[in-house]
């Protein structure tokens, strides 16, 4: 294990342990989680067969925003990510709000993945000992809290343990999902006439597509998590941009493959369109499709769902705790969040605070509202990051950048506009998401004022 780097500022520093494989697995682990298992069915109900277009367009936007992240991370490889970048590019107050929104977005994502894990685990247990179990909702909630505690402990143990845990879990679920996707694609291609399953392509119109894009954009936010590991990755200037594009590419290919298979092979009740049937199934849509195609398919996909939501929870919990750690170190949040466990060299109090906030959210909000709130917070954050790249190019043109985004400012402005449009589209899906975001931002205003008063 490498010794942690010293800080010229005398600040707490983390141990630099993770390699390219581990940090890429953390990004993929976050991406191949909610989008595939929890949100695909819900999004199909909103967009219809245009779900394929939803994932393709979201992937394109993710590449643009991910390129902004890659350049900023290569120039300033700091654990705070957007929190630190916006401080430098725009100013301290904007840096605070970037960190504040990022912490909440990642914490909400933790709640989403924990609840998804609980749903899949409860469904699995129902099949073997249903008569001895409490009500499904209570059971899934109890399991969600337990798995949250498990991964809190994994993250406390250290970045290396979290990284290798992610490699194992992510490798398992990718093998299962690609095998299922390729098998399903052969069935779709073998049909004499598969076009009726994709017709009409836009049954819910453009608004349905935009709503589904806003809801599922969280599926591509894993690159944001990658940048959180900057102070714990070997050779971050090169490995972080590589990990960003490797994870986005893998996710886009898999999402498109699964969308085609689900729409093209699922058998709905007589007279009901497939996309509406998948929408009713919600987070169990993927499980139902697999059960129809393969013997023991539901069992296999429930296990894959556990691996998927577990790895996504591990990755986002890691990310969220690093945001609060960085903000504590920067004195924008209470400084106790910047304390590091002497033995494990991990931000144990930041991890604990993130866990408490996440468990509070999963107890208060249903899974659909948590998903919409998470996507909204990430979209607002991504718009700020794209704008900060434009500002930094003007402010510090000679700053060393191992990766440079092409077509600046055209592409960053495209990212800004895309994220704002999708944020507005989420109003059609969930007003609660905007209410939750507004409350959190107001709390942030008060928090920022108080921290500035004490400094």
PECOR-V830580 format. One record per backbone hydrogen bond with DSSP energy under -0.5 kcal/mol. NH is the residue of the N-H (numbers start at 1). CO is the residue of the C=O. Records with the same first field share a line. If there is no record, write none. Layout:
NH->CO + CO
This chain:
5->14
10->7
15->345
17->15 + 232
18->232
23->19
24->20
25->21
26->22
27->23
28->24
29->25
30->26
31->27
32->28
33->31
34->30
35->31
37->33
38->33 + 34
39->34
43->39
44->40
45->41
46->42
47->43
48->44
49->200
50->47 + 201
51->48
52->49
54->50
55->51
56->52
57->53
58->54
59->55
60->56
61->57
62->58
63->59
64->60
65->61
66->62
67->63
68->64
69->65
70->66
71->67
72->68
73->69
74->70
75->71
76->72
78->76
81->78
83->80
84->81
85->81
86->82
87->83
88->84
89->85
90->86
91->86
95->91
96->92
97->93
98->94
99->95
100->96
101->97
102->98
103->99
104->100
105->101
106->102
107->103
108->104
109->105
110->106
111->107
112->108
113->109
114->110
115->111
116->112
117->113
118->114
119->115
120->116
121->117
122->118
123->119
124->120
125->121
126->122
127->123
128->124 + 125
129->125
130->126
132->129
133->130
139->135
140->136
141->137
142->138
143->139
144->140
145->141
146->142
147->143
148->144
149->145
150->146
151->147
152->148
153->149
154->150
155->151
156->152
157->153
158->154
162->158
163->159
164->160
165->161
166->162
167->163
168->164
169->165
170->166
171->167
172->168
173->169
174->170
175->171
176->172
177->173
178->174
179->175
180->176
181->177
182->178
183->179
184->180
185->181
186->182
187->183
188->184
189->185
190->186
191->187 + 188
197->194
198->195
199->196
203->200
205->202
208->204
209->205
210->206
211->207
212->208
213->209
214->210
215->211
216->212
217->213
218->215
219->216
220->217
221->218
223->220
224->221
225->221
226->222
227->223
228->224 + 225
229->225 + 226
230->227
232->229
233->230
234->18
236->233
238->235
239->235
240->236
242->238
243->239
244->240
245->241
246->242
247->243
248->244
249->245
250->246
251->247
252->248
253->249
254->250
255->251
256->252
257->253
258->254
259->255
260->256
261->257
262->258
263->259
264->260
265->261
266->262
268->266
272->269
277->273
278->274
279->275
280->276
281->277
282->278
284->281
285->282
288->284
289->285
290->286
291->287
292->288
293->289
294->290
297->294
300->296
301->297
302->298
303->299
304->300
305->301
306->302
307->303
308->304
309->305
310->306
311->307
312->308
313->309
314->310
315->311
316->312
317->313
318->314
319->315
320->316
321->317
322->318
323->319
324->320
325->321
326->322
327->323
328->324
329->325
330->326
331->328
332->327
333->327
337->334
338->335
339->336
341->346
345->341
348->346
349->339
351->347
352->348
353->349
354->350
355->351
356->352
357->353
358->354
359->355
360->356
361->357
362->358
363->359
364->360 + 361
365->361
370->366
371->367
372->368
373->369
374->370
375->371
376->372
377->373
378->374
379->375
380->376
381->377
382->378
383->379
384->380
385->381
386->382
387->383
388->384
389->385
390->386
391->387
392->388
393->389
394->390
395->391
396->392
399->396
411->407
413->409
414->410
415->411
416->412
417->413
418->414
419->415
420->416
421->417
422->418
423->419
424->420
425->421
426->422
427->424
428->425
429->425 + 426
430->426
434->430
435->431
436->432
437->433
438->434
439->435
440->436
441->437
442->438
443->439
444->440
445->441
446->442
447->443
448->444
449->445
450->446
451->447
452->448
453->449
454->450
455->451
